[in-house]
């Protein structure tokens, strides 16, 4: 094994989050980079002796240069298809230029890049064109770049699998666009990981371009049928019609599945192009048993039922944290902070109070007014937002960067503090925090604080019009948490914050 580490970008994303532990278990030294060290260090493999973590951003050349120094190779597994980037193609272009330059200056021997299948012509979707452009930028650099062109990646938690899953499970009758009859060649995530690792270990793949796909070439129509069969569903009636464009299809997928429009649109636009391997040279260079679509779907369904999904499409990305959350100074960040909170004292230890808090969201819900939460989620979906369907990956554990319905976990300090950033669409920015203070005689004070910074007049109107509803919902929430704890209430719930800030009060947890 090499003494130098291999650099893995996108290490907290769907593919990277599974590749890292596989490389470590094979004895390779690995350096992972991310915008958030807290998110990196919360991964299950973060304490492995062969792992290094470094804070960097592929859009920041200087930080990427520092991360690349001393590495002999790199896996490039990032893309900018997120709400953070309005022009993901431009962001991908800049990131690829930075990666090529940083790898060259670090003296790397190779880059391994995972992109998409598709013929570069006028009908190719914007997403697939961007993937091909990234490959060209990387391969035009001084460091040889191996380009793996994958079609649809299937596995528990992948975006493509979640679209397939929710369409099949929720729609017994489907009026679909004509692209459901296009040929596709899906590949299981397990085989993708083996190809990625094999390209690093096999020098014959250096600088080459290889198509990777599974053994099946079939239509999306047939994929839906196979899923229904494996999931034990009744026959699905699928009727392709010529009037549904990829854009209209993406809106429909946005409403039916957990995937937001900004992800659904490029994926569905990509399905209008036949995605089949043109050649299979990689199978001889990196031999492995390829899983059929039926085997992959069966395995994915088993992992979902057993709640052992290692990574999910929701893992990727980290929203920029508003400055007011870290310092509490609304005037510094351009507005006032509206605060509202409740506190309650329970005859219970912090560990006992923590259990229902860390299970919040997803199947557990929000401990109050379930109908109102569902309505708010539906309104958010209609407005193009995340909604409640995104859920959460793990029912009992939370890590920084995890998605929880239409919130994102910013901080977790078990069993004392949980901070969530709202990602739903509304005129402002908001957070929800839970703080546990141990008291004498095995008692605990639970503080639940919601904070909101309005944007413009519409933001102020949103706050004041919905203020009575928010107070009712949040009071019921803290009472619902106390009820689940199942220990006597010593005091409360009482209001403990209702004020507007202009002074910066630093929280040691945020520093």
N, C-alpha and C positions, 0 to 999 in steps of 0.2 A: 504493500500500500504506500501511497505517496505521503510524504511528511507535510506537504503543503495542502491547505484546504481547497475545496472547490466552493465557489460562490453560488448561492441559490437566491435568485431574486423571486419575488412573488411567493415567498415561503409560507405566508399565512393564507394564501389563496387555496382554491379547491385542489389543484394538481400539486402545487408546491408543498402544501401541508401534508400530503401523503408521500411525496418523494423524499423529503428530508428524513423521516424516520427509517425509510427503506435504505437510504444511503448509509445512515449511521449504523444500522444493524448489520450492514455488509462490511463495516470496518473503515469507511471513508471519513476523513476529516471534513467537516462542513462548516462554512461560514454563512449565516443567514443575515439578510438585511431587511429593514422595514422602517417605516416612518415612526412607528411607536415601539420603543423598547419594552414597555409594559405589555403590549400585545404579544411580542415575540417571546418574552419570558414567561408568559402564562400558558404557552403550549405544553402539552404533555412531555415532549422530548427536550424541553429547554435545559434541563439539568444534565443532559448526556455529556460525558467527559470529552467526547470528540467534537462538541459543538461550540461555535463562537457566535455571538450576536453583535450586530453593529447597527447603529441608527443611521439611515441614509434614505435618500429619495432619488429614484432614477431620473427625475426631472431636475435635480440639483447636481450639476456635474462635479463640483468640489467634494460633496459628501460621497458621491459614487466613486470618485477616484480613491478616497481614503479606504472605502470598503473593499475595493478591488486589489489593493496592494497586498502582495504576498500570496495571492491565489493563482493556481495554475490553469484553472478552467472555470467556466461559468455556465449556469443554466439560466436562460432568459425566459421567464414564465409570466411576464407582466403584460397587461393591456389596460387601456384607459377607458374601457366601455363602462362608465359609471356616471352617476349624477354629478360627480365632482367636476367632470370635464364636458362642457357643451360641445366641443369639437374634439372627439376622441381620436380622430385620425391625425390631427396636428399634434396632440399630446403624445401619441404613439411615435410619431416621426421624431420629435425632439428627444424622447427617451431612448430611442434606438441609436441616434447619433451619439448621445452621451455614453451609452453602453459600449459602442464600438471604440470610442476614444479612450474611455477608462480602461478597457481590456487591453488595448494596445500599449498604453503607458505602463500598465502593470506587467507587461511581458507574458500575457497568457498564451497558452498553446491552442486553445479552442473555446468556442462558444457553442452551446447547444440550445437551439430555439424551437419551441413548439408553436406552430401556426396552424393554418387551416387549408383544407383542400379547395380546389376551384380553379377554373381556367381564367386567365387574366384577359377578359374581353369586356365589351361595353355592357353586357348584361350582368356582370358580376356585382354582387352587393357591395356597398360601401365598407361593411365590416371585413369581408374577405379580401377586398382590395387593400385595405389597411394592413392586414396580416401579411400579404405578399410584399407590400412596400417595406415593412419592417425587415423582412428577410433580405431584401435587396440592400438595404442600408447596412445591415450587419455583415452581409457577405462581401460588400464593397470595401470593408475595413481591412486592416492589416492582419487581424486575427481570423483564422479559418473558422467559418461558422457552419455547423451542421443544422440543416433545416428539416424538421419533421413535419410533414403535412398531414394533419389528422382530420377526419370527417367528424361526425357527431360522436362525442365522448359520453358513454353510458356508465353510470355507477350511482350508488346511493348518494344523493345530495348534489349531483351535477345539475346545471341549469337545464341541459337538454333532457335529462331524465325526469326532472320535475315537471317540465312542460308535458312530456308524454304521460306521466303519472296522473296529473290533475285533469288533463283532457279526457283520458280514458275513464277515470273514476267518476267524474262529475257529469259527463255528457253521454248518456246512452244513445242519443241521436245527434249526429254532428253534420252540419252543413259546412263543408271545408273548401278551401281554394284548390286549384288544380295541382299545386305543387305536392299534394299528398301522394301523387302517382309518380313523382320523380324518383329515380333510383338513388339510394344512399347506401353507404357502407360503414355502419357504426363500428366503434371499437370500444372495448371495455377498459375502464380506468386501470385495471391491474396490468393489462398488456401495454398500455401507454407508459406506465411507470417502468416496466421492464425495458422498453425500447429506449427511454431516456437514459436509464442507467447503463444500458448496453452501449449506447453511443459514447458515453464517457470512457468506458472500459475498452472499447474496440477502436484502435487507431485507424482501421480501414474506413470508418465512417466519417473521418475528419473532413470537413468542408463540403460534404455531399448533401444532396437534397433527396429525401426519401418520402414516399407516400406510405402511410400506415393506416391499416384498416383491419377489421375483423374478417372472419371467413364468409360472412353473409352479405350478399348484395340483394336488397329488397326495397320496397317502397315504404314511405311513412305510414301509409294505409295499413300495410301488413304489420308494421311495428305496433301500431295501436291494437290490432287484433291479438298479437302475441302477448302484449301486456295484459289485456283483458283475460286471456286464457290463464296466464300465470297467477293473476290476482284473484281468480275465481269469480270473475264478473260475467254477467250475461253478455250475449253477443252485442257488439256495438255496431250501430247502423251509420255508415259513413257515406255521405253524398257530396262528391266534389262538384262545385259550380264555378263557372268562369268569371263571375263578377266580383269575387273576393280578392282584392289586391293584398300583397304582403303587408302594406301599412294597415289596412283594415283588419287583417288577421292578427297583427301585433296588438291592436287595441282589444280585440276579443280575448286573446291570450292574457293580456293584462287584467281583464275583468274576471277571468275564470281561474287563473293560476296565481300563485304567490309572486311570480316574477313581475317587476315593474316594467313600464313601457320602454324605458331606456335600454333595458336588456332584451326584452321580448322582440323589439323591432329589428335590431340587427340580426338576431338569431333566425327569425322567421323570414327576413329578406334573404338570408343565406340559403334557406331551404328551397328557394325558387330555382337554384342552380343544382344540376346533378352533381353529387359529390361521391365519386367512385375513384379508387386508386388506379392510376395509369400504369404503374409498375409495382413489383413486389420484391425488389432486390434486397430490402432490409430483412426479409424473412430468412435469407440465407446467411446474412452477416450476424444477425442476432436471433437465433432460433428459439422459439418458445411455443407452447401450446396456446393457440388463439381461442378465446371463448366465443361461443355463438351468442347471438342476441338473446335467445331464450335463456341460456345459462347465466348471462350477465344480469338480465332482468330478475331472474329467480334469486340470484345472490343478493342483489340490491334490495329486493323486497324483504328478504330474511334479515338483513341488517337494519332496515327500518323498523320491522316488527320487534326486533331485539334491542332497539334503541342504542345501536353501536355504530352510528354514522361518524366516521373519523373527521371528515371535513365536509363543508357544504358551500354552495355558491354564495351564501350570505356572508361567509367568512372574509371574502375579499373586500379590500377597501377600508379606509379609516377616515371618517369625516373630519374636516378641520375643526378643532375645538375652539369655540368662540372665546376671545380673551376675557370677557366678563365672567365666564365660568371659573376661570383660574384665579382672577383677582377680585371679582365682585364689584368692579368699578364700572357702572353702566355709563357714566358720563364720559369716561375715557374711551369706551368702545362705541359711543354714539347714541346713547339713550338711557332711559331709566329702567331699573330692575323692579318688576312687580314680584312680590314674594307672598306666599300663603302657605302656612304649614299647621300641622297638628302634632301633638305629642301625647303619649299615653304611658303610664307606668304599670308594668306587669310583674307579678310575683313569679318571675321566671329568669333563667340565666340568659346571657346574650346568645349562647349557642342554640337555646330552645327558640328564641325569638327569630333568629337568623334563618331557620329552616324554611318557613313559608315565604320569607322575603326573597331568598335566592331561587325559589321556584316560580316567581311571579311571571305572568305572561304565558304565551303558548297555550297548551291544554288547560293549565291551572287557571288562567284568566287573571283578572285584576282585583279580585276580592270584593267587588262592588258593582252594582248597576250593569250587569253583563249586557243587557239590551242596549244601553247607551254606548258602551264601548264598541259593540258590533256596529251600531249606526255610525259612530265616528270613523271606524275603519272603512265602512262602505263609502262614506263621503270622501275620505282620503283617496280611495281607489278611483272614484269617479273623477277626482281632480288630477289624476295622474300620479298619485303618491303610492307609498308602500302598502298601506292598509295593515290589517291584522294577520293576513294569511301567511306572512313570512314566518311567523311563529318563532321558535327557538330550536337550536340543534340538539341540545342536551336538556332533559327535563329537570335535572337536579343540580347542575353545575353551571356557573357563569364565569367567563373570562373577559378581560378587556378586549374590546373590538367585537364581541358577540352581538348578533342581532336579537332583539326581543320584540317581536311584533313591529310596531313603528317607532321603537326606541333602539339606541345603540349603547352598549355598555362602555362607559369611559373609565370607571375605576371600580375595583372590587378589593376590599380589605376585610377578609373574613375573620371574625364574625361581627364587624363593627360598622362597615360603610359600603354603600352601593350608590353609584352615580350613573344616571341614564340621561342621554341626550336625545331629545325628540327629533325624529326624522320625518314626521308627517308634514303635509303642506298646510301652512297657515302664515299669516302676515307677522312673523316674528321668529324668535328663537326661544326654546324652552328646555328646562331640565327637570328631572325628578330625582330627589335624593332621599335615602334612608340612612339614619345614623342611630347607632345603639350605644347608650351610655350605661355601663354597669354601676349599680348602686349597692348599698349595704343590704345584708340579709337576702342575698340572691334575688335581688330585684333589678329590673332593667327599664330604662326610659327609652322608648322608641320615638324618634323624631322623623316626621315625614314632611319634606319641604319641596314645594314646587316653585320654580323661578321662571320668569318670563320677561323677555326684552321685546317690546312691540316695535314694529317697523311702520312708521307713518301713522296717519289717522286711522287707516283700516286696522292696524295692529291694536291701537287703543280701543277702538270700538269692539274688536274681537274680545279683548280682555274684559271690558266692563259689561258687555251684553251677556257673555257666558259666565261671568263671575259667580252668580248664585248657583248655577249648575255645577261648576267646578268645586265649589265649597261643599256642596251636598255629596258629590261623588268622592272627593278625597276624605271627607269625614267618615263616610261609609267604608272606604278602603282601609283606613287604619283600624276601624272597628272589626272589619272582616279579617284582617291579619291577626288581631288579638283573639278572635274567636277560634281561628285555626290553631293558634298556639295552645289554647285549651287551659290556660292558667288564669287565676283570679286577676281582675283589673284592680289595681291599688288606687289609681287616680286617672281621670281623664275619660275621653280625649278632650284636650284643651287646645285652643288656638295659641300659637306661640310666635307667629310672625305675620305681620301684615303691614308692610312699609315699603317705601321707595328709597333706593340707595343713590348716593352720590359719592360716598367715601369708599376708598379702596380698602377692604379688609382681607388680608391674605390668609388663606386657609393652609395650614402646614401640610395637609394631605395633597394639595395641588402643586406644591413646590418640588 
